[in-house]
């Protein structure tokens, strides 16, 4: 019977103790029958408190000035989230009519 590698350190020296699998190298133990929850996943919410994910379509909740130019993004402008990032501007988006841009999640609403 072959056991899966450790999900934390990818060690092959995993052993079974009743229902749990244990890694002796990093000390991680887990139940292989339970669904693994990614603890490192980003939970980013929009202005209304709805959770956002990669690929979601959003609209701007207020007019935003674009830093470094005279352009203003108007309320209701549509954007597509390419990825969620950790930081001050936590959405990497493609904004209609403006191109790729980083936005703060507090200024968007899920469409």
PLY file of the C-alpha trace (Angstrom):
ply
format ascii 1.0
element vertex 111
property float x
property float y
property float z
element edge 110
property int vertex1
property int vertex2
end_header
0.00 0.00 0.00
1.54 3.30 -1.05
0.81 6.46 0.91
0.73 9.97 -0.59
3.58 12.40 0.02
3.24 15.02 2.74
1.28 18.06 1.44
3.44 20.49 3.49
7.01 19.34 2.81
6.48 16.71 0.07
8.31 14.07 2.12
7.87 10.46 1.06
8.38 9.09 4.59
4.72 9.25 5.62
3.22 6.68 7.96
-0.32 5.90 9.05
-1.56 6.07 12.64
-5.17 4.83 12.77
-7.01 7.27 10.46
-4.33 9.96 10.30
-1.29 10.16 8.07
1.79 11.62 9.79
4.97 13.12 8.36
7.97 12.53 10.64
10.05 15.24 8.95
7.79 18.27 9.46
5.33 16.88 12.02
2.26 17.56 9.86
-0.67 15.19 10.34
-3.84 15.02 8.26
-6.80 12.84 7.51
-6.69 11.74 3.85
-10.50 11.33 3.78
-11.16 15.00 4.63
-11.13 17.75 2.04
-7.98 19.85 2.46
-8.68 23.57 3.06
-5.99 25.88 1.72
-5.02 28.05 4.69
-2.88 30.32 2.50
-5.76 31.26 0.18
-6.68 34.94 -0.01
-10.19 35.88 1.10
-10.85 39.25 -0.52
-14.26 40.89 -0.38
-15.77 43.66 -2.49
-17.52 46.83 -1.28
-20.69 44.84 -0.48
-18.89 42.03 1.37
-19.13 39.46 -1.45
-16.10 37.20 -1.76
-14.08 37.71 -4.96
-12.21 35.07 -6.99
-9.99 34.96 -10.06
-11.98 35.53 -13.25
-14.88 37.40 -11.61
-16.46 40.33 -13.42
-16.67 43.50 -11.32
-17.81 47.10 -11.75
-16.35 50.20 -10.13
-18.34 51.49 -7.15
-17.02 55.08 -7.45
-15.03 57.32 -9.79
-11.30 56.62 -9.50
-8.44 58.84 -10.62
-5.65 56.94 -12.36
-2.35 57.76 -10.69
0.18 59.27 -13.09
-2.32 60.36 -15.72
-5.29 62.67 -16.16
-7.62 59.74 -16.84
-10.62 59.07 -14.57
-12.35 55.68 -14.39
-16.09 56.34 -14.08
-18.51 54.56 -11.76
-19.93 51.44 -13.42
-16.82 50.75 -15.53
-16.48 46.99 -15.99
-13.35 45.00 -15.19
-12.27 41.36 -15.07
-10.13 40.08 -12.19
-7.03 38.30 -13.52
-5.71 37.33 -10.08
-5.90 38.19 -6.40
-2.71 39.46 -4.80
-1.66 40.26 -1.26
-1.03 43.95 -0.67
-2.61 47.40 -0.68
-4.03 47.08 -4.20
-5.26 43.50 -4.01
-6.90 43.00 -7.42
-4.96 42.61 -10.66
-7.61 43.51 -13.26
-8.19 44.20 -16.92
-10.32 47.35 -16.99
-12.47 48.01 -20.07
-11.05 51.00 -21.95
-8.02 51.39 -19.65
-6.06 48.12 -19.86
-4.33 46.22 -17.06
-4.45 47.87 -13.66
-4.23 47.13 -9.93
-7.36 48.07 -7.95
-8.40 48.06 -4.32
-11.25 45.67 -3.57
-13.10 48.29 -1.49
-13.86 50.25 -4.69
-15.43 47.43 -6.74
-18.70 45.49 -6.69
-19.18 42.01 -8.12
-21.25 42.16 -11.31
0 1
1 2
2 3
3 4
4 5
5 6
6 7
7 8
8 9
9 10
10 11
11 12
12 13
13 14
14 15
15 16
16 17
17 18
18 19
19 20
20 21
21 22
22 23
23 24
24 25
25 26
26 27
27 28
28 29
29 30
30 31
31 32
32 33
33 34
34 35
35 36
36 37
37 38
38 39
39 40
40 41
41 42
42 43
43 44
44 45
45 46
46 47
47 48
48 49
49 50
50 51
51 52
52 53
53 54
54 55
55 56
56 57
57 58
58 59
59 60
60 61
61 62
62 63
63 64
64 65
65 66
66 67
67 68
68 69
69 70
70 71
71 72
72 73
73 74
74 75
75 76
76 77
77 78
78 79
79 80
80 81
81 82
82 83
83 84
84 85
85 86
86 87
87 88
88 89
89 90
90 91
91 92
92 93
93 94
94 95
95 96
96 97
97 98
98 99
99 100
100 101
101 102
102 103
103 104
104 105
105 106
106 107
107 108
108 109
109 110
